[in-house]
Amino acid sequence: MQVIVNRTEFLKKLRIVEKAISENKIKPILSCVYMETRGEMLFLCGTNLETTITTTVSCKQVIEEGKVAFQYPLIDEYMKELKEEEIQIRIDGDSLMVEGGDAVSEFSTFSSEDYPKAFENFMQQEKEVLLRMNSIELASIFDKLKFSAGNTDNPAIHCVRIEGRDGEIHFVTTDTYRLTYLHKEFLLPEDFQMSLPLEAVEACSKIFRGLEADVKLYFDKKFAHFEIEDIHIMSSLIELNFPAYQAILSNGNYDKTMGISTENLLSILRRVIIFVRNNEESKYGATFHLSDGLLKIKGNSDIAKINEEMIVDYQGAPLKVSLNTKYLFDFVQNLEKDTELSVEMLSSKTSVKVHEKGKEDYIYILMPLALKD
């Protein structure tokens, strides 16, 4: 292989496929980027076997065709320091040579034949587009949901659940202590449902956020395919059953409501979190006292205490409830600061429902903590 490419463009595309790669000491080939010439283009691929990302780079000149696998971190760091915009990449024996001006560097390579050909699944017959959405909008949706997804200990909820039905698309995440739900009207060719792994969501979010283009989503039961410009992201789907969540959302038994400015609540939570984040008994836990249009929040660490008061629009009997302030902050920070929040409650032992006042297209359900004497 011997090609001449634009350094900035190559780095941009390299950093896209990097998002599917994680260090793998057991199978070092999975820590590599796969690269091959295809006509006047360079094809790049990164994979962790669960998520695969491919893209292409236009070459200024293809002198000799070829393919190679290489570990990218040093190459990325080195190319960033080069001043020349036109660089030459070539294979010399078992080494990958990068030349820019008078600078020449040499990097070890891996056999391209050992690289998993997950990208060959892309060559299948094109399926009907299930979803077409602006990349910035989809990235924003993922960012509003991913914080409450479960961890890797519970694969069934280590994901964003996406369901298309009845002219709407529904997004859900939960870690069993909290649940985030977002939905919007959308014209869909057919109903579908999938559990997209959190790692794929993170990769998609980072890529989509840096572009302004339409994303096309294909779905073939075991894999989700996202296409945007010349980038193709394929992710295996979680086949375990996602928890039934509709009953939680439809619970209408709340008889207490607090109305509060989003900006004011964020401000008060930031201050309280300083004190309660190191609380050994209940990390991030604080007590919320509500009565007669007044909110009092009390929290403490081993060495300090905080008491906050704020006038709010509270309707209902007096209530004392303990909440995880970080969990509450995680959701509220995703809302516009000039909005009004509605916080609905029933008792100190039942779930709390949070959403923008007058809107229920983005809802947060939070379980309370045990009250301390």
N, C-alpha and C positions, 0 to 999 in steps of 0.2 A: 504493500500500500504506500502511495505517495500522493498527497493532496495539498493544495494551497487553499486556505480558508480565511475569512475575516475573524480575527481574534474575539472581538466583542460578541459577534453573533454566535460563534462556537461556544463561548462561555455561557451565554444566555441559555442555549439549548442544553448544554451539559448540566446546568443547575436545575433544569426541569426534570430530567430523568433521574437525577440524584435523589429526588424526593421519594422514590420507591425503594431506595437502597438503605440497608442498615448493616452495621458491621457484623460479619459472620465468621468467627474464627474456626468453626467446625468445617464449613464449606466456603473457603475464601473466594471462590468464583462468584458467589452471590454478593460479595462486596464490590463487584466490578461493574463497569459500564461496558456494554457490548457495542462495537462500532464496525460498520461495513460500508463499502461504497455501493451505491445504487444509481447507476447512470451518472449524472452530474451532481448527485446529492450524497451526503453522508447520513446514514441511518444510525440513530443512537437509541439504546434501550437500557433501562434499569429495571430490576425486578427483585422482589423478596419471595417470589413464588405465589404470594397471595395478591399482591398488587404489582402490575406491570405498566410501565410508562414508556412510550416511544415517541420520537419526533425526528425531524430531519434538518440538516443544515445544507444550504446551497454552497457548493464549492466554486471558487474562482477558477480552479483548474484541477482535473483529475489526471495525474501523470501515470499512476499505476493503481489498479484495483486491488482490493484486499479486505481483510476483516481481522479484528483483534478484540481482546478483552483486557481491560486495564483498571487498576484501582485509581479512583479519581481525585482524592483529596489533595495530594501534592501537585498534580497537574493543574487543578483549579487555582491553588494558591500561587503557583509559579506564573501561570498565564496572566493572572491579575496584575503582576508586577511588570510585565513586558510593556514597552511603549509602542512597539510596532503593531499596526492594525492588521497587517498581512503576515500570516505565519504559515510555515510548512510543517506538516505532520507526516511522518513516514515510519515504516517498519524496517529495522535493520537487524536481521536475525531474530533474537528473542527480546529485542528492545524496541520501545516506542520512542522515536526521536522527535523533539519539538524544537523548531528553529525559528527565531525571530531576530532579524538583523544579524548582529555578531554573536548573539547568544544561542547556544546549543545545549539542550538538556536531554538526558537519557533516562527512561523509566522502564521498569520491569513489566512484562506482560504475562497473561495467562492464555492458554489454548482456547481459541474461539470455539473449537469443537466441543469443549466441555461446558460451554455456557448453555443454560436451559433455554430452549426455544419456545418459551411461553408466548412470545409475540407471533408465533405462527398461527395461533388461534384467531388472530386478527384477520387472517386471510379468508375467513368463512364468508358465506353469502351474507350480504348486508340485510339487516332486519329493519322492520318499520321503526321509525323514530317514535319513541313513547313520549318524550318530553323535549321541548326546545325552550331554553331560558337564557336570559342574559347572564354572562359569567359573573359579573359583580353582584347581581341579585342572588344567584345561587350560593356564592361564597358567603354573602351576608346571612343567608338562611342557615347554612352550616355553622357559622360562627355563633349564631344565636341559640344553637342546640347542643353543640358538642360538649360543653362544659359539664352537663349532667349525665353523660353516658357512663355506664358501668365500666369497671376496670377489667383487666385481662383474666382475673380470677373467675369471672362469670361471662363466658363468651356470648351467651344468648343476648346480653344487654350491652356488650362492648361494641356498640354500633349506633347508627342513626337508622331508625325504622322509617321507611318511605312507603306510603300507600296511596294509590290513585283510585278513586271511586266516586261515583255520583257527581262528576263534573268538578271535583276538588282534588287537590293533592295535600296529603297529610304527612307531617314530619313529627317524629316522637323520639325522645331519649329519656332514659331513666337509669338510676343506680339503686333503686328500691327505696331510697330515702327521699327522693324528689323526682319530679317528672316535668319535662318541658314539652309543650305541644304547640305547633304552629301549623296553620292551614291557610290555603288560598284557593280561590276559584281558578280552574284551569281546564281548558278543552283538551281532553285526552282521547286517543283513538281506541283505547281499551283499558279495563281495570288491571291493576297490577299491585304487587306488594313485594318488598325486599328489605333485608337487613344488611345495610352497607357497613363493613368494618370501620372502626374509628380511624385506623391508620390510613385507609383509603380516603376517608372524609378529610383528614388533615392534609393529605397531599393535594386533593382536589381544591380545597379551600385556598391553599397557598398559591397554586397555579392560577386559578380563576381570578383571584384578587388582583393579580398583576396584568390581567388582560381585559379588554373591552370587546367582547365578541359573543356570538351565540354558542351555547353548549348544547350538543345533541346527546340524548341518552338512549341507548339501546339496552335490551334486556333479554337474556336467553336462559332464564330459570336458574342457572348456576353462576352466571357472571353478569356483571353490569359493565357496560362500555360507555365511556364519555369521550366525545370528540369535540375538540375546539381548535380551529385553524388546522395546523399540521400536527397537533398533539393528540395522541390516543392513550387513554387510561383504561385499563382493564382491571377489575377487581373481582375476586371470588366473593360469593355472598355467604353469610352465616345461615346455615340451614336449621339451626335450633329454633324452637318456637319462641317468639317474642311474647312477653307477658300481656295478658288481656288488660287493656288500659281504658277502654271506652266507659266502663262503669265508674271509674274514678273521675273522669271528666264530666260525666253526666250527674254527679252528685250535686243536688240543689238544696241541701239541708242547712246551708250556712245562714245564721240568723244575726250575725254581727258583722258590720262593715266599717273599715277605716279608710277614709279618703285622705291622701297626703301627696304633696308635691314630690315628684321623682327626684328633683335636685336636692330638696331638703332631706329626704330619706338617705340619699347617697352620702351627703355630708355628715349626717349623724352616724351612719354605719361606719364610715372611714375612721371616725374618732373612737367609736366603741371597739372596733376590731383591734386597735393598737393595744388595748387592755386585755382582751379576752383570747387573743390568738395563742397565748402560752398557758392558758388555764388547764392545769393538769386533770382536774375532775371532769371538765366538759369543754374541750377545745372549741373556741369560737362561740360558745354558748352564752347567751345573755337573756335576761328576763324582761319581757314587754308587759307593762301594766297599762290597761286601757279603761278609761272611765270619764264621763262628763266632758267629752271633747278634748281630752288630754292624753298624750302618750308619754309614758315614763319608761326609759330603758336603763336597766342596771346591769353592770358587768364588772368582773374583777379578775385579776391575776393573783399570784401569790404575794405580790408586793404593792399592789395598787388597786384602786376602785374607781369606777366612773358612774355618774348619774346624769342622765340627759332628760330634758323635758321639752315637749313641743306641743303646741295647740294643733289639733287635727279635727277633721270632720268624722266623728265616731258615732255610729248608730248601734245601740244594743246594750245589753246588761254589762256591768263591769267584768273584765276578764284579765287573768294573768296567764301568760303563756311563755314558754322558753323556746327560743329559736336559734338555729345556727346562723350567726350573722354573716359569715362568709358565703354560705349557700344563698342567703337572701341577696347579698351584694352581687353575686355572680349573675343573677337574672336582671336585677334592676339596672345594672350598668349598661345593659343592651338597649335600654329604652332612651328615647329623646329626653333631654333634661327638662324641657319645658312642658312635659306632659304631667297629668295627674294620675296617680295610682289608686287602684281599688284593692284593698286587702280584705278578703272574706274569711270569717272564722266561725266556729261553732263552740268548741271547748278547748281546754288545755291539752286534751289527749287526741284530738282529731286534726285532720289535715288543714292546711292554710292554702287558700287560693289567691294568687296574685296576678293582676293583669292591668292594662291601661284602662282607665275609666271609660265606660261606654263601648269598649271593644273587647272581643273575646277571640280574636284570630291568633293571639300569642299569649299562652297561659302557662303559669307555673304553679305546680302543686308541691307543697313542702310539708314534710312531717315534722311535728314539734319534738323537742327534747323532753326528757323527764324533768319535772320541776324539782328543785332542791329546796329543802327546808331552810 
